[in-house]
Amino acid sequence: MHQKHHDGPQRNELEKSVVPMQAWALAVGAIIGWGCFILPGTRFLPLSGPVASLIGLGVGAVALCIVALCYGVMIKAYPVAGGAFAYAFVSLGRVAAVICGWGLALSYSCVIALNATAILLLTRFLLPGAFEVGYLYSVAGWDIYTGEVILISLVILFFAFMNYRGNSCANNLQLTLSVSLSIGVVALAAGSGINETASIHNLEPYFNEMHSGFISIITVVALAPFLYQGFDTIPQTAEEFNFDHDKSTRLMLISILCGCALYSLVLFAVSIIRPYPELLAAEYPWLTGAVANMAFGKIGGLILAVPVLAGIFSGMNGYFIATTRILFSMGRGKFIPSWFEKISPKHQTPVNAISFVLGFSLLAPWFGRQVLVWLTDTCALSAALSYFFTCFAAYRFVSQYPGQVNLPFAKSVTILGSLISMASFLLLAIPGSPAVISRESWMLLAVWCALGFILYKKRAAELNAIPIRDLQFMLLGNNTRPLLFKVSD
């Protein structure tokens, strides 16, 4: 465990052990989860059509690449754990950091839980009834079984153990999963594309005939904060990079483009093999699974299980890493109890943050998947808000230190990134928007915000009593740059 100090508090630091391929795998694995294999049949084809969805995926990827450029500016300037949480503090102060950090902690934790319950959807498809034993109760139409609770709990415990053992274990596992995911998706697209029934005409109608092409495209673009959330896990581990931070921007851009390619390949596989209106009319329980069986025969489900499980597991592992890092950073800054900043002397990992995420995740199988879907819908709001905080911080940084940013048209890029982030937030929040979150999600978000307000009020006096110089050191280390907002204390 590394500790640094000036004439004030001590500061724990994480070990620098992450290499570029591991950072790429962290982001791609976090971007691609169960949604990649379920959305073609539930959102892309029914609401937009195949070509409109492909265009929307591309436009959304470009928009998030602009946001990623802003993250790149901030990673180089402030290479610490915490990501957007630390950037919010740098640019706007304590309250903004609390809002951003609290939202991201929920967002990342819920993605772990939702990916965990996705395993049950896969087992119910491949092995119906195998784990549906020991019926307990139902929540929002989802049946809870003892067998499934045990299965998910064991998976969660495994990932907690891998994260506890150290970066080499967790990151090498992430790399293996992300490569397996990519190979599996390519195999699915190839098998579907060379099938004797495959035809370019199966993609007709290219757009949803119920509304305009623009609406068909924007319906998918509005999902971009959710679809590509995961590239921002790279900034969470910036403190652990064992390479030049200049490479982080390229890694984030590559991960977004890889995510776009994988989403597009799965969508292509589903829509090219048969006329997609017929597939939708058949009302398959899981359209991607049905297409895999068409492409590969009876073993299609087993072949598809490889990339699906890799996507689920890499999402769980990636967000496990990211969640523990933001909790560690918040604990180190005293925004939450300092208990969270404890590092294992043997494995150099944030052991208490890992224990907390483990406990939270183990609650997931007891609440049912539908409740987690409602809760996870609020995560896109948190993601969009964190994007805005980061882009605004980057704007302030390039305004104050224009000579230290190696990015063409840096100020324009940060302004555009801020506008994209705010537009993403509004598309999720404004009633009537194609991506507006549900009423149940708003209710759960209100509960989370109320809980966060109560906890902040309890810590506000202690937090505000910490001299800004000490707080800056605990969050940012020996970074000599002044904060980007006017300090009044």
Long-range contacts (C-beta under 8 A, 24 or more apart in sequence): 1-343, 1-344, 1-345, 1-348, 4-477, 4-478, 6-473, 6-478, 8-467, 8-469, 8-470, 8-473, 9-470, 9-473, 9-474, 11-332, 11-473, 11-474, 11-477, 12-332, 12-341, 12-342, 12-343, 13-239, 13-477, 14-81, 14-239, 14-240, 14-325, 14-328, 14-343, 14-348, 14-349, 14-350, 15-167, 15-240, 15-348, 16-239, 16-240, 16-241, 16-242, 17-166, 17-167, 17-168, 17-171, 17-240, 17-242, 17-348, 18-167, 18-171, 18-237, 18-240, 18-241, 18-242, 18-243, 19-171, 19-242, 19-243, 20-243, 20-247, 20-251, 21-175, 22-167, 22-171, 22-172, 22-174, 22-175, 23-234, 23-237, 23-241, 23-248, 23-251, 24-178, 24-251, 24-254, 24-255, 24-258, 25-171, 25-174, 25-175, 25-177, 25-178, 25-179, 25-314, 26-171, 26-174, 26-233, 26-234, 26-237, 26-318, 26-321, 26-322, 27-230, 27-231, 27-233, 27-234, 27-251, 27-252, 27-255, 27-256, 27-318, 28-178, 28-181, 28-182, 28-230, 28-255, 28-258, 28-259, 28-262, 28-314, 29-174, 29-177, 29-178, 29-181, 29-230, 29-311, 29-314, 29-315, 29-317, 29-318, 30-111, 30-229, 30-230, 30-231, 30-233, 30-314, 30-315, 30-318, 30-319, 30-322, 31-227, 31-228, 31-229, 31-230, 31-231, 31-255, 31-256, 31-258, 31-259, 31-262, 32-181, 32-230, 32-259, 32-262, 32-263, 32-311, 32-314, 32-315, 33-111, 33-114, 33-115, 33-118, 33-311, 33-312, 33-314, 33-315, 34-114, 34-115, 34-118, 34-121, 34-308, 34-311, 34-312, 34-315, 35-226, 35-227, 36-185, 36-262, 36-263, 36-266, 36-311, 37-266, 37-288, 37-304, 37-307, 37-308, 37-311, 38-121, 38-286, 38-288, 39-263, 40-266, 40-267, 40-270, 40-271, 40-287, 40-288, 41-270, 41-279, 41-280, 41-284, 41-286, 41-287, 41-288, 42-287, 43-219, 43-220, 43-223, 44-220, 44-267, 45-267, 45-270, 45-271, 45-276, 45-279, 45-280, 45-287, 46-208, 46-280, 47-208, 47-216, 47-219, 47-434, 48-207, 48-208, 48-216, 48-217, 48-219, 48-220, 49-205, 49-206, 49-207, 49-208, 49-209, 49-216, 50-203, 50-206, 50-267, 50-268, 50-271, 50-276, 51-203, 51-206, 51-207, 52-206, 52-207, 52-208, 52-213, 52-216, 52-217, 52-219, 52-220, 53-216, 53-220, 53-267, 54-264, 54-267, 54-268, 55-217, 55-220, 56-216, 56-217, 56-218, 56-219, 56-220, 56-221, 56-223, 57-220, 57-227, 57-260, 57-263, 57-264, 57-267, 58-260, 58-264, 59-217, 59-221, 59-224, 60-220, 60-221, 60-223, 60-224, 60-227, 60-228, 60-260, 61-224, 61-228, 61-256, 61-257, 61-259, 61-260, 63-221, 63-224, 63-420, 63-424, 64-224, 64-225, 64-228, 64-231, 64-256, 64-420, 65-253, 65-256, 65-257, 66-413, 66-416, 66-417, 66-420, 67-387, 67-390, 67-391, 67-417, 67-420, 67-421, 68-231, 68-249, 68-252, 68-253, 68-256, 69-249, 69-253, 69-407, 69-413, 69-417, 70-390, 70-391, 70-393, 70-394, 70-395, 70-413, 70-414, 70-417, 70-418, 71-231, 71-232, 71-234, 71-235, 71-248, 71-249, 71-252, 71-390, 71-394, 72-248, 72-249, 72-252, 72-407, 73-394, 73-397, 73-398, 73-405, 73-407, 73-410, 73-414, 74-235, 74-390, 74-393, 74-394, 74-397, 75-234, 75-235, 75-238, 75-245, 75-248, 75-249, 76-245, 76-246, 76-248, 76-249, 77-397, 77-401, 77-404, 77-481, 78-476, 78-479, 78-481, 79-238, 79-239, 79-241, 79-245, 80-238, 80-239, 80-329, 80-475, 80-476, 80-477, 80-479, 81-236, 81-237, 81-238, 81-239, 81-240, 81-325, 81-326, 81-328, 81-329, 81-332, 82-236, 82-325, 82-326, 82-328, 82-329, 82-330, 82-333, 82-475, 83-232, 83-233, 83-235, 83-236, 83-238, 83-322, 83-325, 83-326, 83-386, 83-390, 84-232, 84-235, 84-386, 84-387, 84-389, 84-390, 85-326, 85-329, 85-330, 85-386, 86-329, 86-475, 86-476, 87-389, 87-390, 87-393, 87-394, 88-386, 88-389, 88-390, 88-393, 89-333, 89-471, 89-475, 89-483, 90-393, 90-397, 90-476, 90-483, 90-484, 90-485, 91-389, 91-392, 91-393, 91-396, 91-397, 91-483, 91-484, 91-485, 92-389, 92-392, 92-393, 92-485, 93-483, 93-485, 94-335, 94-463, 94-464, 94-471, 96-389, 97-333, 97-335, 98-335, 98-452, 98-456, 99-385, 99-452, 100-385, 100-386, 100-389, 101-326, 101-329, 101-330, 101-335, 102-448, 102-452, 102-456, 103-381, 103-382, 103-385, 103-386, 104-326, 104-382, 104-383, 104-386, 105-323, 105-326, 105-327, 105-330, 106-375, 106-378, 106-379, 106-382, 106-448, 107-229, 107-378, 107-379, 107-382, 107-383, 107-386, 108-319, 108-322, 108-323, 108-326, 108-379, 109-319, 109-323, 109-357, 109-360, 109-361, 110-372, 110-375, 110-376, 110-378, 110-379, 111-229, 111-315, 111-319, 111-376, 111-379, 112-156, 112-315, 112-316, 112-319, 112-320, 112-323, 112-357, 112-361, 112-364, 113-360, 113-361, 113-363, 113-364, 113-372, 113-375, 113-376, 114-364, 114-369, 114-372, 114-373, 114-376, 115-312, 115-313, 115-315, 115-316, 115-319, 116-152, 116-155, 116-156, 116-312, 116-316, 116-361, 116-364, 116-365, 117-152, 117-364, 117-365, 117-368, 117-369, 117-372, 118-312, 118-369, 119-151, 119-152, 119-155, 119-309, 119-312, 120-148, 120-151, 120-152, 120-365, 120-369, 121-286, 121-369, 122-305, 122-308, 122-309, 122-312, 123-148, 123-151, 125-285, 125-286, 125-289, 125-301, 126-301, 126-302, 126-305, 138-368, 139-367, 139-368, 139-370, 139-371, 140-368, 140-370, 140-371, 141-368, 141-370, 142-368, 142-369, 142-370, 142-371, 143-368, 144-365, 144-366, 144-368, 148-365, 149-365, 149-366, 152-364, 152-365, 153-362, 153-365, 155-313, 155-316, 156-316, 156-358, 156-361, 156-362, 156-364, 157-358, 157-362, 159-313, 159-316, 159-317, 159-320, 160-320, 160-354, 160-355, 160-357, 160-358, 160-361, 162-317, 163-317, 163-320, 163-321, 163-324, 163-349, 163-354, 164-344, 164-347, 164-349, 164-351, 164-354, 165-347, 165-349, 166-347, 166-348, 166-349, 167-240, 167-348, 167-349, 170-317, 170-320, 170-321, 171-321, 173-317, 174-314, 174-317, 174-318, 174-321, 177-310, 177-313, 177-314, 177-317, 178-310, 178-314, 180-306, 180-307, 180-310, 181-262, 181-307, 181-310, 181-311, 181-314, 182-258, 182-262, 182-307, 183-307, 184-303, 184-304, 184-306, 184-307, 184-308, 184-310, 185-262, 185-265, 185-266, 185-307, 186-265, 187-303, 187-307, 188-265, 188-266, 188-269, 188-292, 188-295, 188-303, 188-304, 188-307, 189-265, 189-266, 189-268, 189-269, 191-269, 191-292, 191-295, 191-296, 191-303, 192-268, 192-269, 192-270, 192-272, 192-273, 192-291, 192-294, 192-295, 193-268, 193-269, 193-272, 193-273, 195-273, 195-294, 195-295, 197-273, 197-274, 197-294, 198-272, 198-273, 199-272, 200-272, 201-275, 202-271, 202-272, 202-273, 202-274, 202-275, 202-276, 203-271, 203-272, 203-276, 204-275, 205-277, 215-434, 218-434, 219-434, 219-435, 222-424, 222-427, 222-428, 222-433, 222-434, 222-435, 223-380, 223-435, 224-424, 225-380, 225-383, 225-384, 225-387, 225-424, 225-425, 225-428, 226-379, 226-380, 226-383, 227-259, 227-263, 228-256, 228-259, 228-260, 229-379, 229-380, 229-383, 230-255, 230-259, 230-315, 230-318, 230-319, 231-255, 231-256, 231-259, 232-322, 232-383, 232-386, 232-387, 232-390, 233-318, 233-319, 233-321, 233-322, 235-390, 236-321, 236-322, 236-325, 236-326, 237-321, 237-322, 237-325, 239-325, 246-406, 269-295, 320-354, 320-357, 323-353, 323-357, 324-349, 324-350, 324-353, 324-354, 324-357, 325-350, 325-353, 327-353, 327-356, 327-357, 328-353, 329-475, 332-474, 332-475, 333-471, 333-474, 333-475, 334-459, 334-462, 334-463, 334-466, 334-471, 334-474, 335-459, 335-463, 336-455, 336-459, 374-438, 374-440, 374-441, 374-444, 375-441, 375-444, 377-437, 377-438, 377-441, 378-437, 378-441, 378-442, 378-444, 378-445, 378-448, 380-424, 380-428, 380-435, 380-437, 381-425, 381-428, 381-429, 381-437, 381-445, 384-421, 384-422, 384-424, 384-425, 384-428, 385-421, 385-425, 387-417, 387-420, 387-421, 387-424, 388-418, 388-421, 388-422, 388-425, 390-417, 390-421, 391-417, 391-418, 391-420, 391-421, 392-418, 393-484, 396-484, 396-485, 397-484, 400-484, 401-481
